[in-house]
Amino acid sequence: MSEQILSQEEIDALLSGMDKGDVDLEKDNKEKAVAALYDLTSRSMMASEQLYALEKVYDKFISSLHISLSSSFQRPIEVEFVTSKMIKFGECIDSFPNRTNYNIFNMEPLVGSSLLTIEPELVFSLIDCMFGGDGKPVVQDRDFTFIEERMIKKFTILLLKNLEKAWETIDSLHIVYKKSESKREFIQIVAPNELVIITTFSISGEEFSGNISICISYLMLEPIKDKLSSKYMIESELENSWSPQIKELMNDMPVQLTAVLGKTTKHTVGDLLNLQIGDLIRLNTGPQDTVSVMVEQVPKYMGFSGVIKGNKAVQVAEFVRDDGN
């Protein structure tokens, strides 16, 4: 007879619990895992430290532009940072108001185009200042005239020159103005779903204020992304901070300086073994020929041998280039 696992009392209790519903007979269904959607092009995928250096660029741009505009307009012009963010180009272009002035430019040797925008109210205020006015804002719902477009281009080129100067802190880029547009449908520097970095600045005077924005494609900066990282900037700053101390230490470092009066190679081992006291070895140079002056066995100068106050000396005549000539 097989061994009974449950007693009769336990069986009766189990049957009673099933009748009352205390025991769940249905299969335990575990909750299924739900896959969350993840956008690989989202700005969270981008390393924020790679854009660290852009802050340095735009800090210099603000300082340089403040001086340049104040000098050009002969009045105090303030330039301030407003915001910087990474969004898709389609969202970026839709965020600008109607009649915004769009200016396309290149950043050679980087591949692609970038965008500089100026708010319409700011455009009219700046043009008024250029013709001697106070720049008091006036709402004008019209297209720009030919003369106004010429003045806008002149102002845009001024902005781009200051931007090129600011980029010198990171890399040597040549910024070239391409064209100006007044309708957003004609602006297509990248595909609508491509990520761009849009940075906005405020330009203000006593009677006016408005914003300009610089829009740069993230892919455009890909070739120099290493230079835009915080690590690169920190290492560059440390290198620059140590340079004066290293140069000062190098000034006191002793080196071996040797003047080679001449050489000879047309001898055999037997000739050297047969040398006697009083024998002469003919060199390949004479008293009027230049001699080589070496620093730590590296040729650096050419000079003429002579005597000064009873001491043998060499007068430096020329430097030796890195290729040895």
C-alpha positions, 0 to 999 in steps of 0.5 A: 500500500502506497504511503499517504501524503495528506491526511484525511483532515488535510484533504477535507480542508482543501476541498472545503477551501476550493468550494469557498473560493479560498484556493485559486485554481486558475493558472498564475499568469505573469505579467508580460514584459513590455518593450519601451520605444527608444529613439536612437536619434534622441539628444540623450544619445549624444555625449553632452561633454562633446559639446562642452567646447561650444560654450567656450566658442560662444563666450568668446563670440559674445565678447567679440561681438559686443565690442564690434557692434558697439564700435560699428553703431557708435552706441552701447550694444549688449550681447547675451546668451539666451539658450542652446539646445539640440533638436531636429532640423524640422522642429528648429526651422518651424520655431522661427516667426514669419519674415525671419531673415535666414542666412546660409554659410559654410564653415570650411573645411567642414562639409555642409552648411549652417544657418544664421537667423535674425528676427524681423523686428531686430532687422528693422531696428538695426537698419534704422540704427545704420541710417542714424536712427535710434532703432525704436522697433516698428512693426512692419509686415512687408518684405525687405527692400533691395537696400535693406537686403544689402544692409542685412548682408553687411550686418550678417558678414560682420556677425560671421567674422566675429564667429570665425574669430571665436572658433579659433579657440578650437580649430581654424575654420574659414566661414563663408557667407553663401546667401540670404533667404526670407522664406523657410521653405527654401532652407534645407541645410540638412534633412528635417529629421537630422539633429542640429545645435541651435544657439540663441543670443540676444542683441539689445540697445537702448530702444530695441532688442531681439534675437539671433540664432546659429544653427549647426548640424551635429553631423557637420561637427563630427570630424572635430568632435574630439576637439569639442570634448571636455577632456580635450579642453581640460588637457589643452588648458593644462598644457597651456598652464604648464608651458611657461614653467616648462620653458623656464626649466628648459632655460636652465638645463645643461646641454652638450655643445660640440664643434666638429672641425672636420672628418676623415673616412678614407682609412682602414683598421690597419692604418689606425693600428700603424699610427705613430706619435707625430703622424698627421691625419688629413681632415676634409676641411680647411681653415676657411671652411665652415664647421658643424656645431652640434647640440646633443649630437644633433647638428644645429648651426654652421660656423667658422673656427677662430680664436678670441682672447686666446681661447678657441671659438666658433662664430655662428654663421647660419642655422641648420634646418630640420632636414639637415641643410 
